[in-house]
Amino acid sequence: MRTNFGARLKVVKITLVLVAVVFTGRLFSLQVINFETYAQEAKLQHEKRSVLPARRGKILVHKNYIDEELTPLATNNTLKMLFVDPLVLAYPKYNPQLPLNEQEQGDPNAVAALLAPVLIHAHCEEIEGCEINTDPESWTAPEKIAITAYEKELREILGQVERTRVVLDSDLAPNRITEIENLALRGISLEGTTLVANPTLILNAEMTAQALAPMINIEVDRLTSLLERRPRRYVEIVNKIVPEVSEKITEMKENPRYASLMRGIQMKDEYWRYYPERSLASQVLGFVDSNGNGQYGIEGRFDLDLRGQEGYIYGATNTRGQRILGKDSGITQARDGADIVISIDRVIQGQVEKILEEDTERFQADFGQVIIVEPNTGKILAMANSPSFDPNEYGKAFLKYEIPPEQYQLDLEDENFNQRIPTLNEDGRLFRYFNVWGPTVFRNKLVADLYEPGSVMKALTMAAAINAAEVTPTTLFQDTGPVEVDDFNIRNSDGVYAGPTSMISVLNRSLNTGIAFVTRKMGSKLVYEYMRDFGFGQYTDVELPGEADGGLEYWQDWSESELITRGFGQGIAVTPLQMVMGFASLANGGYLYKPIIVEEVRYQDGRPAKIFHPEVVRRVVGNEAYNTVKSMLLNVVTSGGGRAARVSGYSVMGKTGTSQTYRNGKVLEGVGTTIASFAGFGPIQEPKFVMLVKYDYPKTSQFGSETAAITFQRIAEFLFDYFEVPPDR
């Protein structure tokens, strides 16, 4: 069924490409209208200064492990914005001293015909499969339809010499709306709660302004200026034009055949946020929205540092908004934003994302995550989520398509259909996202999402018990059958109960009954204290937004069954980041580090850089427990349940995890219902990395040993080679 759904989705995506091309002209029209709206609203602010934009700071990563060279994952790109002067288009030799009826006329329609085949490709890079093609002989039927529609839109915009829509006020109160309607002023209309004027319909601007000014708090002189008929001199048509298109437009303007005709067409440089590696580390980076605000990730967390400080040219203005030079005029220079250096290794991140994307599809999981940290510093070397997104085109995550009610009903009744796929109901119409999950892909699930870690927690529970001298690796317990506690039976996942069993076998076979024995010896208070020491139930204070602190109730509120289940990773909610940092203490001598994602903030105004140094939060276990558990985890991979994580020639320590999920308070069972994970590190001497792999609802197997451990092995094999670790086995 997954294959059929994928096929349906592919068909719809192809349809989207055609629709996107056909309606480019319409979108262009809306962009122009919106710009005029916002431009007029800005004029109403009576500002006596012009903004000098600051350049947003870069987000830099380590190019590779060998040298200290940095490379940008987020930078600024200079692209052209095309704007027009409709008056000059209509009168190419415009002379303000002469009446319009005495001036030579241009041909905006001809300009529209010239521009449409070129400008329709302004954003061609954003449409999959789009190629810039200005040869009419080779246009396909959909291209011809789209270009014809686009040309029509251009004609309407370019041929409109006078202003016909000026926004005067918005968010009007109901009583004010009634008062304005009662005036019945010609050329004044209401669009919902927005007040709009059409100067071409107003017979007397001054009289209209005198009647209207008291109701919208604008001075009569200023309002008169807004209501007077005057030509449009500046209209933005399209921004972020790809270089190939802007070069063609420049060629047309320089062509003597078109030079006079296109005199009113201009382009200027604009700075835009650009992510040269596309989707690489996108959930770590976040994105900058159309208003210039950082959203999610580093862009959101460090928005104020990155955006810098705008500068201004300021001075008094007359009633028409024109600046008057004088002693009160001046310039405040802009201060560019800070550069942020993050700990991500570009090579590792790229390889991890490649493997994760492949295996998320391979195991048919809803989502997959991988995090890799440096055990002795807490630096995050890779942080990957699948599916991902391209922050250059973040808006694609919101694109959706309509489904018929019949299809929705069929999907509800189809036991193979993934019921977690969101369906939106908008006024009775049903929609789904083209990318399946919509804006959920923006979330860094490694930081923001909670899950029950399952048996990965057994490694930490065992380390705590050994450190507290409650057990040793050879301590035996009698595994005679399920453990009855409260109203529950604690069972082993393999259904085997082998009598006298050591703690080594408890980890090797991931025995729930063994952890019941261990946690009962420790007691609720001690288990709780160690879980807190490992960092659960509290923020790590990583420099990323949206971090969850997890769920860990106070020990005095625990029942006996909760004591036991928390020992093997159920009934406790953690983030993958918390789990990997806790697991890292088993690789670095027993120390819990604060995670580092930002290494440095480099200011551009002379302030010293802010450097984030490695920081030990606390020591959780001592050397003896650390070395003991490390050997036990090596045994888990060499001969226990973690064998799928083995890397030929190298020592690997780790633990699998499989946790149940719930619906309406009931445990779900079978493939597609579990969270599968594997945490591990290597090599045994001076570990270079600690890694957690997690899959949400894999459908090829419900177990971490048959999914996450396989991905761990692939990535670990790469890391041993990348770090040039000599074989030790």
N, C-alpha and C positions, 0 to 999 in steps of 0.2 A: 504493500500500500504506500510505503514511503516513496518508492520509485514512481508510482502513478502521480502522487502529489507533486513530486519534483518536476515531472513532465508537465503537469498543469501549470505549475509556477513558471516554468521556462516559456511556455506559450504566452502567458500573460505578460512576461517581461518583454518579449519581442514586440507585443502589441503596444506596450508602454513606449518603446523607442519611437514607433511610428506616430503615436499620439503626441509625444513630446515635441517631435519635429513639426507636426501640423499646427500645433497651438503655440509655437514659439512667438508668432506675431502677436497673439492675444496677450501672452505674458509680458511681452515688450510694452504693449499699450498700458497695461496695468502698472508696470514699473514707472513709466513716465508720469501717469496720473498721480501715483503715490508720491513721486518726487516733488511735483508741484504742490501737493498738499503739505508735505513736510517743510518745504522751502517757505511757503507762506506762513505756516505756523511759527517758524523760527523768526520771521520778520516781526511778528507781533510781540516778541520779547523785549523790544526796544533796546537791544544791546548796543553798547557804544564801543565794542571791541570786535576784532576779527581773530579767529582762532588760528594759531600756528600749531599744526599737529606734531605730536611727539612720535618718534619711531618706536614701535613695540620691541621689547627685548627678545633675544633669541633663546631657545631652549636647546642646550647642547648636550651631547652624549659622547662617551668614549668611543673612538673609531674602532679600536680593537684593544686586546689585552696587552700587547707587547709595548706599545708606546703610549705617550700621554696626549696624543693628538685628539682634538675634539672636532665633532662635525655636527651641524645643526639638524635637529628633527623638526624644529619650528623656526621659521624666519619670515622675512617680508619680501614680497615680490612686487616689482613695479610693472603695472599693466595699464594699458590705455583705457580711458573713458571717452566715449564719443558724445559730444553735445552739439547743438545747433543754435544758430541765431535765425529764427524764422523770418525776421524782418529782412535780413540780408539775403536769405534764400529767395524771398519774394522780389527783392529789389537789389540785385548784386552790386550795383554802383550807388547804393543808398547815400543820399546827401540830406542831412537833417535840415538844411536851409531851403529845400524845395518841397512843395506838396507831393504827396505820393502819386497822384494822378499824372504828374509831369515827369516821373522817373521811369527808367528802363526796367521792364519787368523780367523776372527770372522764371524758372520753370520747376517748382518743387516736385511736380509729378515725375518729371524726367529724373530728378535726383533720387526719388524713391525707387524708380525702376533700376537705376544704377546700383543703389546701395543694397536693395533687398537680397539679391543672390549672394552677396558677400557677407552682409551683416547677419544674416540668418545663421551663419556658422560661427558667430562670435564666441559661443561657449561650446564649440564642437567637442572639445576634450571631455566634457562632462556627460556626453551621451555615448554609451557603449556602441561601438561599431560605426560611429559617425566619421565621415571623411569630408574634408573641405573640397567642394566641387562647384566651380563657377562656370562650367561649360554647359549651356542650355541643351546642347545636342545629346548629352549623356545623362540628363536628369531622369530619374524614375518618376512614375506617376505620382507617388506620395510627395516627392520633392517639388514637383511642379505645383501641386495643390498648396503645399506649405508656403512656397515662395510667392505665389499669387496672393495668398491671404496676408502674408507679411507685407508685401508691397502696398496692399490696400490700407493696412494700418499705418504704414509710414506716410502715405499720402495725406491721411487725415491729420496726423501730427505735424508734419512739415508744412502743410498748407494753412495751418491755424496761426495767423499772424498776430491776432489780438488775444489777450487773456480772456478766457471765458469762465474760469473757475478760480475763485480766491477764497480760501478758508479763513473766516473771521474769528470763529470761536468754536469750542467743542465742549462736550459734557455739560450742556445747558440743563438747568433745573426745569422741571415741568411748568412751573408758574412763569418762568422767563420765556419759555417756548410759546406759551399762550399769548403773552404780551407782544412778542414779535410777530406772531401770526396775525394778531388783531391790527397791526400797523399796515399790513397788506402792501408792503413796499415792492415796487417793480424791480426785478433783478435780484431780489433777496429771497433765498429759499432755505429750507431746512432739510437736511439728510439725517433723519433720526434726531440725535441730540447735537448735530454739527451744523453750524451756521455758515452758509456759502453765499458768495456774491458772484454775479455774472455782469461785469462792467459794461459789456456791449448792450445790455438791456436797460441800463440805468440812464434816465434822461437828465437828471441833475444830481451829480455826485455830492455836492456840498449840502443840499437840502436832505438828501437821504442820510448822509453822515450825521447831521444835526438831530435827526429823529432817532437814529439807531445808537449813537455813541453812548448815551446814558445807560443803556441796557447791557453793554458788553465791556464797559470800562476801557474804552480806547478814546484818546483825545480826538476831537473833531477834525483837527488839521491832519492828523495821522490817518484817520479813517477816510477822510476825503481823498487823500493820496492813494489809498488802497482801492477805492471805488472808481477812480478816474479811468477812462479808457486809455490804454497805452499798449504799445506792441510788446510781444514777448521777445526778449532779447537773449534768453538763455534757457534751454531745455535739455536736460540729460536724456539721452536715448538708451544707451546700454554701457555697462561697465565690465571690467575684467575681460577685455577682449583679448583673445589669444593672439600672440605676435604675428602669426601668418596672416590673420585677417587685418590687423592694424597696418601691416606693411602694404597690403593690397589697397587699402583706403588711401594711404599716403601716396602710393603710385598714381591713383586716380586723380588726386588733388593736384599732383605735379604735372599731370598730362595736360598740355596746352588745350587739348580738345574739350576738357571738362573743367579747367581751372576757374573760369568765371562762373560757371554753373554751380560749382560746389564751394563757392567762397564762404558760404554760411556754415559749412561743416568744419568742425574743429575737434581735435583730440588733445587730451592732457594726461599727464602721468598721475597715477594714484597708487598708494601703497596698500597691499593686501596681504593678509596672513597666508603663508604658504608652507605646506608640509611636504618637503621634497621626497621623503620616504613613504609617502602616501599613508597606508594603514599601519605602518610600523609603530608599535607601542601607543596606539591611538587612545586606549583607555587610560594610559598614564598621562598622556599629553592633554587630553580634552580638546577643545576647539574654541575659536573666537567666532561669536555669532555676527549676524549682519549689522548689529548696532555697535560692534567693536568691544563687546564684553566677553571676558573669558568664562567658559562654561566647562565644568567637570575638570578633573585632572589638575595638572600643573597650571594650565591656563586659568582655571577657576581659582585655585588655592592662592596663587601668586599674582592675581590679576592686577592689583594696585602696583606691585613692584614692576611687572612687565610693561604696563601701559605707560609708565612715566608721567610727566606733567606737561600738559599743553601750555604753549606760550600764547601771547596776545599782542595784537596791534590795537591800541586803544586811543580814544579821543572823543570829543563831543560830536554829535550828529545833528543835522537840521531836521525839519519835519518830514523830509522825504527820505530820511535814513542815510543821507550822504555825510561822510566824515568831514569835519571841519578841522584843518590843521591849526595847531596853536600850542601854547605852553603846556597844556594838559595832555598833549599827545605823547605817545611813547611806545616802546616795544619791550615786552618781557619774553626772553628767549625760551623756547621749549626745552625740556629736559628729557632726553631719551630714556626709555625703560631699561631696567636691569636685565642682564643676561643670567639665565638660570642653568647651572651645570648639574645634570642628574647622574645618578650612579649607574644607569643602564649601560651595558656593553652592547654596542650596535650589532656586532657579529653574533653574539649569543642570542640576543633578542630575535634577530632575523631567522636563525636556525630553529629556535624554539617555536616561533610562530608557524613556520613551515610544517614542522612535525605535528604540532598541535592541530592545525587545520586539517591535515591529512587524517589524523587519528580520530578527531571528533566526527568526521564523516565515516571513517572506517567502523567505529563503534556505535554509530548512529545515536550519538548523544545530543541532547538539547544544547548543552553548553560544555565547554572545556576550559580549564584554567591551569596554568603552570606558573610557579614562582620559584626563583633561584636566588639564594643569598650567599654572601661570603661569610663563613661561620665565625671568623675572628674579628670582624668589623661590623657586621649587621648590614653591610651594603647590599642593596637589591640589584642584582646583575641582570635579571630578566623578570618581566611581569607581563604575562600574555593571557589574553582572553579570546575565545572563539565561540561564536562568530565575532568579527571585528567590523570596523568601518573606516572610511577614508575621511579624515577631518576636513579636507579640502571640499568635500561634497557631503557634509553632515546632513544636509536637508533631505537626502535620499532616504534616510531612515524613517521619514514621516510619510513617504509615498505609499499609497494604498490603492487597492482595486476592489471593486464591488463584486460580491458573490450573490447569487440568487438564493432566496430562502430555501428552495428545494435542496440545493447543494449543502447548505448549512445543516439541514435536517438529516441528510444522508451521512454527513460527517459525524453528527452526534450519535448516530446508530452504528457507526463503523468502529468496531473494537480495535482496529489497527490504526485508526486515525489518532494523531497526537492531540488530545483534548487540551493540552496546555498552550497550544498555539492561539494567540489572542484573536478574537473576533469583535469588532467594534460595531455598536448599534448607534447609528446617527439618524435620528428622526425616522426610525423604522427601517432604514436601509442598512445592509450589512456589509462590512468591509474587512479586509485583511491586509497586512503589510506585505509589500513585495519582498522585503528582506526577512520575512516570517515573524521576527520578534520586535520590529519597530524600534523606537528610541531606547528600548532596554539595552541595546548594544553599546550605549554610551557608558553604562555602569561598569566600574571596575569591581567585578564580583569578588576579587581577591581581598578587597578592603571593605566593601560595603555589604556583602551578603553573608548571612549566617547559615551554618549547617551543622548537623551532628557528625562529628568526625569518625565515629565508628572505631574500629580496632586499631587504627593508628595511635589512639590514645593509650593503648595497652603498654606501649614502649615507655611512655612517660610515667604511667602508674607504676610499672615495674622499677623504673629508675628511682622513683620516690621511695618505694618500699625497701629497696636495697640500701639507699642512702640512710634511711631511718632504722636500718638493722632489723627490719621485720622479717626479711627473707634473704636467702642467698640463691645463687643459680641452681644449687643442688637440693634446696629445700623441697620436700615431697608433700603432696596432699593427696588424699584419697578421692579419686575421680570415679565415683560409683554411679553417677546418674545425674539427671537434672537437679538443680538446687531449688528447693521450694522456699520462697520468701514472700511475705505478705500474701497477695492473691495471685502470685506469678510463679512460673517455673523458668529458671534460667537454664537454657540449653546450649550445647555446642552446635555450631553451624554444620559440622560434619556428622553429628549424631553419634559420635563415638565417645565412650567413657572407658578409659584404659586402666582404672585402678590407680596404684601408686604412680604419680606423675610429677616430674621436676619442673621448676620454673623455666628451665630452658625449653622444655616441651610446651609449656604454656604459651610462650611467644612463638615458637616454631609452628604450632598447630592453631594458634590464635584461639585459645580455649576460654570461653566465657566463664566456665565453672572455676577455672584457675584464678581468674581475676576476682571472682566472688570470694575465694579463699583469701587472696591478698588484701582486698579492701576491708574485709571483716577484721583481719588482724590489725590493720592500720586504724580503722575507725573513721567516722565522718569528719571529725575536726582536723585530723592530720591530712586526710585526702584533700579536704577543702583548702588547707593552707598551702599544700604543694601545688594545687591547681592554680591558686592565686599567684604563687611564686613563679610558675611557668608562664604567667601572663594572661590567663583566661579571666573573663569577666571584667576586663578593664581595657581602656584604650592603649594602643601602642604609641600613640602620638606621632605616627608617621605623617610626613608633610604632604598629605593628600586629603581632599575633601570627602565627606560622606562616610567616614570610618564608623563602623559599628563596634560596640564594646562587648557584645556577646551576652549570654545569659548564664549566670552561675548563682543560684540561690545560696543564702547563708546556711552553713552546715547544720545548725540547730533545727532547720525546717525540713531536713531530709528524712525520708523514710528509709528503712533498710534496703528496700529494692532500689531506691534512687541512689544510695551509696554505691551499690554494686554496678548498676547500669552506667553511672557516670565514670566508673573506673574503666569500662570498655567503650566509652565514647558515645553513649546515648543518654538523653536527658540533659545534655549540656550543649549550648549553642556557641560556636566559635567562628571566627573568620579564618580563611586559609592563611592570611598573614600571621595571625596569632599562632596558628598551629606550626607553621614553618619556623617561626622564631623560637617557639618552645622546643621544637625538635632540634634546632641548631645548637641548643645547650648540650645535647648529647654528642655533638661533634667538636665542641671547642673547649672542653674541660669543665663544663657545667655552668657556663655563664649565660644569662639572658641579656641580650643586647637590644638596645632601641634600634628599630629598623631605620636605615638611611636610604632615602630615595633622592634627596637633594643634597649635593655635596657643597655647592657654593652659590651664593648670590653675588653677582658682579655688578656693582652700581656704576653708572656712567657720569656721576656728578662729583667724583672725587672722594666720596665716602669709602672707607675700607670695606673690602669684601666680607660678607658674612659666610663663615665656613662652618660646616656641620661635621664635627669630629665624631669618631666612634665613641659610644657611650654605653658602659655596662650599667644595667639597671640593678642587677643583683646576681649573686651566685646562688644557684638552685641546688646543685648536687656537688659533692666532692670528687676528688680524683679517683678514689676506689670505685665508687658507684659508676662514675663516668666510664672508666676503662672496662668495668664488668659488663655494663649494658651495651657498650659498643661491640664487645665480642659476641654477646648474645644476638645482637641485630645482624652481625655478620653471618651467624649461623642460620638466621631466618632466611637470608638470601641464598646461601649456599645449599641448604638442605631442607628448608622449611617452606612456608606458604609464599615466600617472596622470590621463588626461583626464577620467575619470568623477568626479574630485574637484573639478573646476572650479566656482567660484562666480561667477556673472555680476557683473562690476563690481569684483571683488576679486582681489588677488594671493594665490595659494595655493602653498605649497611642499610637496612630499611625495614619498613613494616607496611603491610597492606591495610586497607580499611574499606568496609562496606557498611553503609548505614541505611536503615529503613526510612521511608517517608510515609506521610499520613494524609488521609483525606477524611474530613468530617470526624476526626478523632480516631479513625480506624487505621491500622497498619496496612499498607499496600504490599503486595507480594509479587515476585516474578520480575522478569526483565522489564526494563523501562520504568522501574519504580524506585530504584536505589540511587544513592550517591556513592560512587566508587572512587577510591583514592589510593595513593601510595606516597609515602614520605621516606626519604633516604639521603645518604651522603656518601662521599668517597674521596680519596682512598682512606684506609683505616689510620695510616700515619699522616698527620698534618692534612686533614681533609680540605679540599679546595672548594667544595660547594655543598650546599644543602638544598634539596629540591622537594617540592610538593606538587604532585599531579592530581587533578581532581576532575571527574566527569559527572555531570548532572544527567541522570536518567539514561544511561547507555542501554541500547536495545539488543546488542549482540550477546551480552552477558551482564549479569547483575553484580559481578564480583570485581573488586579492585585488582585482584591477582590476575585477572584475565583481560583487563583493560588498562588501567592507570599504570600498572607495573610494566607493561609492554612499552608504553610511551616513555616512562622513566628510563628504561634500558636504552632506547634509541638516543635520547638526549644525553644520558650519562656517557655513552660511548663517544659521542661527539665532544663532550667536555673534557674527557681524559686526553683526547688527541689535541684539542685546542689549547689546553693548559700545559701540554707537553709533559704529562705525568708519566714517569717510567712504569712499566708493568711491575706489579708486586705479587703476582700469582702465577 
